[in-house]
Amino acid sequence: MKIKGYILNSKNYIFQKTLLMLLIYITGISAGAIYCTIIASQFDDSLYSYLLNFFGKIKDELPYLDTFKSSIFKNIRLFLILFISSYFRLGAVSIIATVGIRGFVAGFSSGIFIKYYSVKGLLLSLSSLFSSLLFLPCFLFFASASFIMSSDRKMSDNLQKRRYVLLAICTLTIFCASSLIDSYITTTFMKLISPFFTN
């Protein structure tokens, strides 16, 4: 009964930390969206020109390889930050900051799309939905496991570090799969909708 109770408590603890990471992520999204609405107007022209240039290029050529390189570099860098931070007590702060910044970038990007393209901007936000469905749950769960490893040494000892390493390997695999989706499915979808934004 003690073992069963411990397992149940452990699951509840991990679930609570995952909810905490989700809350931090949502806070980051909100901050990014708010910041997008108050940025100085002098940045508007350059951002809008960049988007027009991007859609002009993607109509003629699909940058599968470039998108894959960029996506996998960002995902591996994100993974390494979380993984390395888990081995340091102060790494918990780094993990929280990483989740918040990731949310901020997502909120800012979606805010920019909607700011410039109104309702059509929602299509751009949805273009990353395919990879996000795979990436986001894994990211938040791994962030919560890394946070526990960093902040609660007693809990991390009981969780067995081999299990954490196994989780890390699975996470890295999913991150790579997410990059593949980003580079092919997301890019193809953006090409299909690009005429709505260049005409």
ROLUMVO-398653 format. One line per field, with one value per residue: residue number from 1; x, y, z of N, C-alpha, C, CB in turn. Coordinates in pm, whole numbers, plus 50000, padded with zeros to 5 digits. Each point is the difference from the previous one (the first is absolute). Glycine has a CB too. Layout:
resi [NUM:...]
n_east [X:...]
n_north [Y:...]
n_up [Z:...]
ca_east [X:...]
ca_north [Y:...]
ca_up [Z:...]
c_east [X:...]
c_north [Y:...]
c_up [Z:...]
cb_east [X:...]
cb_north [Y:...]
cb_up [Z:...]
END
This chain:
resi [1:2:3:4:5:6:7:8:9:10:11:12:13:14:15:16:17:18:19:20:21:22:23:24:25:26:27:28:29:30:31:32:33:34:35:36:37:38:39:40:41:42:43:44:45:46:47:48:49:50:51:52:53:54:55:56:57:58:59:60:61:62:63:64:65:66:67:68:69:70:71:72:73:74:75:76:77:78:79:80:81:82:83:84:85:86:87:88:89:90:91:92:93:94:95:96:97:98:99:100:101:102:103:104:105:106:107:108:109:110:111:112:113:114:115:116:117:118:119:120:121:122:123:124:125:126:127:128:129:130:131:132:133:134:135:136:137:138:139:140:141:142:143:144:145:146:147:148:149:150:151:152:153:154:155:156:157:158:159:160:161:162:163:164:165:166:167:168:169:170:171:172:173:174:175:176:177:178:179:180:181:182:183:184:185:186:187:188:189:190:191:192:193:194:195:196:197:198:199]
n_east [50082:50294:49982:49723:50098:50249:49827:49809:50232:50126:49734:49968:50290:49953:49726:50141:50215:49780:49852:50278:50034:49708:50065:50259:49841:49787:50219:50123:49727:49966:50280:49948:49733:50124:50240:49800:49873:50295:50185:50050:49762:50322:49887:49773:50221:50147:49744:49902:50276:49999:49722:50079:50255:49835:49806:50233:50125:49733:49927:50274:50021:49817:50256:49933:50268:49908:49792:50214:50201:49787:49895:50271:50110:49747:50016:50300:49957:49762:50169:50223:49804:49890:50275:50144:49756:50017:50294:49879:49831:49989:49845:49742:50093:50027:49702:49868:50154:49901:49697:50023:50134:49780:49773:50151:49999:49689:49923:50174:49872:49706:50063:50106:49740:49811:50168:49957:49707:49771:49944:50286:50124:49824:50187:50254:49884:49958:50324:50045:49717:50230:50190:49775:49918:50308:50070:49792:50015:50314:50027:49845:50155:50287:49918:49916:50273:50172:49840:50075:50306:50006:49844:50077:50353:49739:49911:50285:50020:49722:50063:50240:50226:49863:49739:50176:50127:49711:49907:50252:49919:49706:50102:50176:49759:49820:50225:50014:49686:49999:50207:49807:49764:50179:50058:49699:49764:50097:50082:49721:49842:50168:49936:49689:50022:50220:49718:49933:50273:50005:49693]
n_north [49879:50121:49944:50142:50266:50031:49990:50228:50200:49973:50089:50259:50099:49996:50159:50247:50030:50001:50246:50158:49979:50113:50265:50065:49977:50218:50216:49985:50059:50267:50113:49961:50159:50253:50026:50015:50270:50160:49947:50313:50018:49922:49685:50076:49996:49744:49817:50061:49921:49715:49926:50076:49815:49745:50009:50045:49723:49836:50070:49845:49757:49789:50180:49633:50110:50256:49843:49788:50217:50143:49745:49884:50280:50013:49699:50007:50267:49865:49752:50171:50165:49737:49859:50219:50057:49694:50083:50281:49968:50205:49762:50140:50262:49838:49891:50282:50110:49765:50052:50309:49973:49800:50213:50236:49849:49942:50302:50111:49812:50078:50311:49992:49862:50217:50256:49925:49865:50150:49740:49955:49974:49723:49900:50059:49841:49742:49995:49872:49792:49802:50067:50049:49691:49934:50238:50009:49720:50008:50281:49922:49729:50131:50240:49790:49836:50265:50080:49729:50029:50280:49951:49709:49935:49836:49971:49913:49742:49896:50033:49762:50250:49752:50182:50248:49832:49910:50301:50071:49790:50112:50297:49931:49859:50257:50198:49832:50006:50318:50015:49830:50201:50247:49882:49926:50139:50295:50019:49901:50216:50237:49908:50022:50306:50128:50088:50130:50188:50108:50140]
n_up [50000:49951:49691:49970:50137:49809:49739:50106:50064:49708:49860:50177:49926:49691:50020:50138:49772:49763:50135:50011:49688:49947:50161:49830:49727:50076:50085:49709:49862:50158:49919:49688:50000:50146:49799:49751:50118:50039:49705:49997:49782:49969:49996:49765:49785:50106:50024:49709:49864:50138:49875:49704:50008:50089:49759:49778:50086:50002:49680:49927:50212:50178:50178:49992:50094:50153:50177:50097:50104:50174:50146:50100:50126:50187:50098:50098:50166:50159:50083:50135:50190:50127:50044:50164:50198:50109:50141:50178:50284:49760:49805:50151:49840:49731:50017:50022:49748:49811:50050:49946:49721:49891:50062:49854:49726:50008:50043:49765:49783:50061:49997:49705:49894:50117:49900:49697:49984:50217:50038:49860:50303:50018:49755:50181:50244:49818:49908:50297:49988:49906:50234:50229:49998:50073:50193:50225:50137:49982:50135:50257:50061:49992:50196:50222:49984:50043:50263:50142:49946:50149:50263:50120:50069:50085:49704:49889:50193:49898:49683:50026:49925:49831:49982:49898:49763:49896:49982:49817:49779:49973:49956:49753:49848:50017:49887:49732:49956:50015:49758:49814:50045:49924:49719:49893:50111:50010:49700:49892:50166:49874:49697:50064:50094:49763:49857:50293:49951:49671:49957]
ca_east [49918:50088:50055:49892:49976:50113:49989:49889:50046:50100:49928:49933:50103:50042:49886:49995:50110:49968:49903:50076:50069:49896:49961:50111:49998:49886:50038:50092:49920:49927:50097:50043:49890:49985:50116:49982:49906:50052:50132:50005:49953:50111:50033:49893:50034:50104:49940:49905:50081:50060:49896:49970:50115:49995:49894:50039:50098:49943:49915:50085:50087:49974:50131:49990:50125:50031:49904:50034:50123:49967:49912:50067:50098:49929:49947:50111:50047:49900:50016:50124:49982:49920:50071:50114:49949:49944:50105:50042:49889:49955:49948:49854:49972:50025:49891:49881:50024:49995:49858:49935:50048:49941:49863:50004:50025:49878:49899:50041:49986:49858:49952:50046:49920:49864:50010:50018:49912:49867:49949:50086:50117:49974:50048:50143:50017:49961:50095:50093:49920:50037:50119:49975:49927:50101:50110:49967:49981:50129:50083:49954:50022:50144:50037:49958:50091:50129:49981:50001:50138:50083:49956:49968:50100:49943:49909:50076:50066:49899:49947:50103:50055:49996:49869:50005:50081:49915:49903:50074:50021:49870:49970:50084:49945:49876:50040:50049:49881:49931:50074:49965:49866:50016:50068:49927:49855:49972:50047:49908:49874:50022:50004:49863:49923:50078:49933:49909:50076:50083:49915]
ca_north [50121:50116:50017:50049:50139:50081:50015:50092:50134:50043:50038:50126:50103:50029:50066:50138:50076:50019:50110:50122:50036:50046:50134:50089:50011:50084:50136:50047:50030:50123:50111:50020:50060:50138:50076:50019:50110:50129:50030:50129:49991:49997:49862:49940:49992:49899:49868:49973:49976:49867:49900:50001:49939:49857:49936:50006:49893:49866:49971:49951:49891:49949:49985:49888:49974:50113:50000:49887:50035:50102:49942:49900:50072:50062:49896:49937:50100:50002:49875:50004:50093:49932:49882:50043:50072:49906:49950:50108:50048:50127:49974:50014:50136:49997:49923:50086:50106:49941:49975:50130:50063:49924:50047:50138:49998:49950:50105:50113:49961:49997:50137:50070:49953:50054:50146:50042:49933:49987:49863:49912:49969:49877:49889:49988:49942:49859:49926:49928:49912:49860:49968:50036:49891:49901:50061:50073:49914:49941:50108:50036:49887:49989:50115:49973:49897:50067:50088:49915:49955:50112:50068:49907:49893:49879:49942:49956:49874:49894:49981:49926:50084:49926:50027:50136:49994:49935:50102:50098:49941:50003:50140:50044:49935:50070:50132:49984:49973:50128:50080:49946:50049:50143:50026:49948:50023:50141:50081:49976:50067:50144:50027:49994:50118:50120:50096:50088:50104:50073:50065]
ca_up [50000:50004:49866:49916:50039:49956:49854:49975:50039:49902:49879:50029:50010:49864:49936:50050:49940:49859:49998:50027:49876:49907:50044:49964:49854:49964:50041:49897:49880:50026:50000:49862:49923:50047:49952:49856:49976:50047:49945:49929:49861:49904:49971:49921:49858:49979:50024:49892:49881:50016:49976:49857:49932:50030:49922:49860:49975:50020:49884:49891:50043:50134:50067:50094:50070:50087:50110:50087:50073:50099:50101:50082:50082:50111:50089:50072:50097:50106:50075:50077:50111:50102:50051:50081:50116:50098:50087:50088:50083:49943:49866:50002:49952:49855:49938:50002:49902:49866:49967:49983:49876:49889:49990:49953:49856:49935:50009:49918:49859:49967:50007:49879:49887:50011:49990:49861:49905:50060:50010:49920:50081:50075:49917:50023:50133:49991:49918:50089:50086:49979:50080:50140:50065:50039:50075:50122:50119:50034:50054:50134:50090:50023:50082:50138:50054:50021:50116:50119:50018:50044:50122:50109:49994:50060:49901:49883:50035:50000:49865:49925:49894:49873:49940:49946:49878:49900:49960:49920:49867:49934:49972:49889:49880:49965:49953:49862:49918:49987:49901:49868:49968:49973:49873:49884:50003:50028:49886:49889:50033:49985:49855:49950:50041:49972:49911:50077:50069:49906:49900]
c_east [50086:50057:49896:49972:50111:49994:49891:50041:50100:49933:49929:50098:50047:49890:49990:50109:49977:49897:50068:50072:49902:49957:50108:50002:49887:50026:50094:49928:49927:50092:50046:49894:49981:50114:49987:49912:50057:50138:49993:49966:50114:50043:49899:50039:50102:49945:49906:50074:50063:49898:49965:50111:50000:49895:50028:50096:49936:49906:50081:50080:49968:50133:49998:50126:50035:49908:50032:50124:49971:49919:50073:50108:49933:49950:50110:50057:49906:50013:50123:49989:49923:50077:50115:49953:49950:50104:50054:49880:49945:49946:49849:49959:50015:49887:49874:50014:49988:49857:49928:50040:49942:49854:49992:50019:49877:49891:50032:49980:49853:49942:50038:49915:49861:50001:50005:49895:49860:49959:50087:50125:49981:50046:50150:50029:49969:50101:50098:49927:50046:50119:49977:49927:50095:50101:49959:49977:50132:50091:49962:50026:50149:50050:49963:50089:50138:49994:50005:50141:50088:49963:49978:50092:49946:49912:50078:50073:49902:49947:50093:50046:50003:49868:49997:50079:49919:49895:50067:50021:49869:49963:50079:49950:49875:50032:50049:49884:49920:50068:49971:49862:50005:50052:49921:49851:49967:50039:49907:49867:50014:50009:49858:49922:50071:49932:49906:50075:50089:49919:49943]
c_north [50126:50030:50059:50147:50091:50028:50102:50143:50056:50049:50134:50116:50043:50074:50146:50086:50024:50112:50134:50048:50053:50143:50103:50024:50093:50146:50062:50037:50133:50121:50031:50068:50147:50087:50032:50121:50135:50034:50127:49982:49993:49857:49936:49980:49890:49860:49961:49969:49861:49891:49992:49932:49849:49930:50006:49888:49863:49963:49936:49877:49960:49972:49888:49985:50112:50004:49888:50032:50099:49942:49902:50064:50060:49895:49932:50096:50007:49877:50005:50095:49933:49885:50040:50070:49906:49950:50108:50053:50132:49983:50014:50138:50006:49928:50084:50111:49948:49976:50132:50068:49930:50043:50142:50007:49953:50106:50118:49970:50000:50140:50081:49962:50063:50152:50047:49943:49973:49852:49902:49960:49874:49878:49978:49937:49850:49916:49920:49902:49855:49960:50029:49890:49890:50060:50050:49910:49939:50103:50033:49888:49986:50117:49977:49894:50060:50092:49921:49951:50110:50050:49908:49880:49869:49928:49945:49870:49884:49972:49917:50080:49929:50022:50139:50002:49936:50098:50104:49950:50003:50143:50050:49941:50073:50141:49995:49973:50127:50090:49953:50048:50147:50025:49954:50036:50147:50089:49984:50071:50151:50039:50005:50127:50130:50098:50096:50120:50082:50073:50131]
c_up [50000:49862:49905:50029:49954:49850:49966:50034:49900:49872:50020:50002:49860:49924:50042:49937:49851:49982:50026:49874:49896:50034:49963:49849:49953:50038:49898:49873:50015:49994:49858:49916:50039:49947:49851:49971:50038:49944:49917:49852:49899:49966:49906:49854:49973:50020:49887:49870:50004:49968:49851:49920:50020:49914:49851:49963:50005:49886:49888:50040:50143:50070:50104:50084:50097:50122:50099:50084:50111:50114:50091:50087:50123:50099:50080:50104:50119:50089:50091:50120:50114:50065:50091:50128:50108:50100:50095:50077:49947:49858:49992:49949:49849:49928:49992:49895:49858:49956:49976:49871:49878:49978:49946:49850:49924:50000:49912:49851:49957:50000:49878:49879:50001:49985:49855:49905:50056:50007:49923:50078:50083:49922:50020:50136:49998:49922:50086:50091:49991:50087:50147:50076:50048:50096:50138:50122:50047:50066:50144:50101:50032:50085:50146:50064:50029:50121:50130:50030:50059:50139:50119:49995:50059:49901:49882:50028:49990:49860:49912:49878:49865:49929:49938:49869:49887:49948:49910:49858:49919:49959:49880:49868:49952:49948:49854:49904:49977:49898:49858:49955:49965:49859:49878:50004:50021:49883:49880:50022:49980:49853:49943:50034:49966:49902:50074:50057:49907:49894:50056]
cb_east [49821:50056:50155:49901:49874:50138:50078:49836:49962:50164:49971:49828:50072:50149:49879:49905:50156:50050:49821:50028:50174:49920:49867:50134:50095:49846:49972:50176:49972:49839:50075:50142:49888:49882:50143:50028:49816:49868:50061:50172:49799:50075:50110:49837:49954:50172:50019:49831:50045:50156:49909:49869:50131:50075:49838:49967:50178:50020:49852:50013:50181:49778:50043:49848:50078:50080:49825:49900:50134:50005:49810:49953:50137:49933:49814:50053:50108:49847:49888:50128:50001:49793:49938:50138:49939:49834:50060:50187:50100:50168:50190:49986:50078:50247:50099:49965:50150:50221:50003:49994:50212:50154:49941:50094:50243:50059:49953:50168:50208:49982:50016:50234:50127:49936:50119:50241:50201:49937:49769:49915:50050:49805:49820:50038:49942:49762:49979:50152:49806:49913:50143:49993:49802:49971:50097:49902:49768:49976:50025:49825:49797:50026:49968:49764:49875:50047:49862:49764:49970:50026:49896:49761:50181:50008:49820:50026:50157:49939:49883:49900:50137:50155:49890:49984:50212:50036:49872:50113:50183:49928:49952:50196:50093:49873:50061:50219:49992:49926:50180:50142:49899:50041:50214:50166:49968:50035:50235:50109:49945:50118:50226:50006:49903:50202:50015:49859:49996:50178:49943]
cb_north [49874:49947:49806:49769:49919:49904:49762:49816:49939:49836:49757:49876:49906:49797:49779:49914:49903:49757:49841:49928:49826:49762:49898:49916:49767:49803:49935:49858:49753:49873:49934:49801:49776:49919:49890:49754:49841:49967:49756:50083:50125:50220:49985:50106:50245:50164:50036:50151:50246:50091:50040:50212:50212:50048:50060:50246:50145:50030:50192:50232:50081:49899:50244:49887:49868:50128:50096:49841:49958:50172:50029:49827:50051:50189:49965:49860:50132:50132:49877:49947:50194:50063:49876:50023:50187:49932:49836:50060:49885:50117:49849:49841:50097:50003:49786:49951:50115:49894:49790:50021:50067:49804:49850:50071:49955:49766:49927:50066:49861:49772:49987:50007:49784:49808:50003:50016:49898:50229:50091:50109:50241:50109:50050:50200:50221:50071:50175:50196:50154:50015:50051:50239:50051:49884:50065:50173:49949:49839:50093:50147:49883:49879:50150:50059:49822:49988:50155:49928:49842:50062:50164:50075:50172:50106:50159:50237:50124:50066:50217:49783:50116:49828:49846:50096:49986:49777:49964:50082:49852:49798:50036:50017:49778:49867:50063:49912:49765:49980:50039:49799:49829:50039:49977:49814:49768:49955:49977:49779:49818:50005:49887:49751:49864:49862:49830:49801:49856:49833:49774]
cb_up [50121:50239:50040:49991:50195:50185:49967:50049:50240:50096:49941:50130:50223:50002:49991:50216:50170:49956:50078:50240:50048:49968:50190:50197:49983:50031:50242:50098:49958:50143:50231:50021:49984:50207:50175:49966:50039:50206:49998:50163:50069:50090:50223:50154:49979:50075:50247:50110:49981:50175:50230:50031:50033:50234:50179:50005:50096:50248:50061:49914:49846:49924:49962:49840:49802:49800:49849:49833:49794:49820:49842:49824:49793:49850:49839:49798:49815:49853:49812:49791:49839:49873:49792:49791:49851:49828:49821:49843:50198:50142:49963:50193:50219:50042:50087:50246:50164:50040:50138:50245:50116:50049:50190:50221:50045:50070:50229:50177:50020:50098:50246:50093:50001:50150:50220:50048:49901:49912:50027:49792:50008:50111:49832:49855:50104:50014:49824:49993:49973:49764:49802:49932:49857:49779:49782:49855:49922:49809:49769:49897:49906:49782:49802:49940:49870:49753:49859:49952:49808:49763:49854:49998:50017:50226:50070:49930:50151:50231:50022:50078:50172:50094:50167:50233:50137:50111:50215:50207:50093:50133:50243:50156:50077:50173:50236:50089:50089:50238:50169:50048:50154:50243:50123:49989:50090:50242:50081:49959:50166:50221:49983:50023:50183:50043:49821:50057:50200:50039:49900]
END
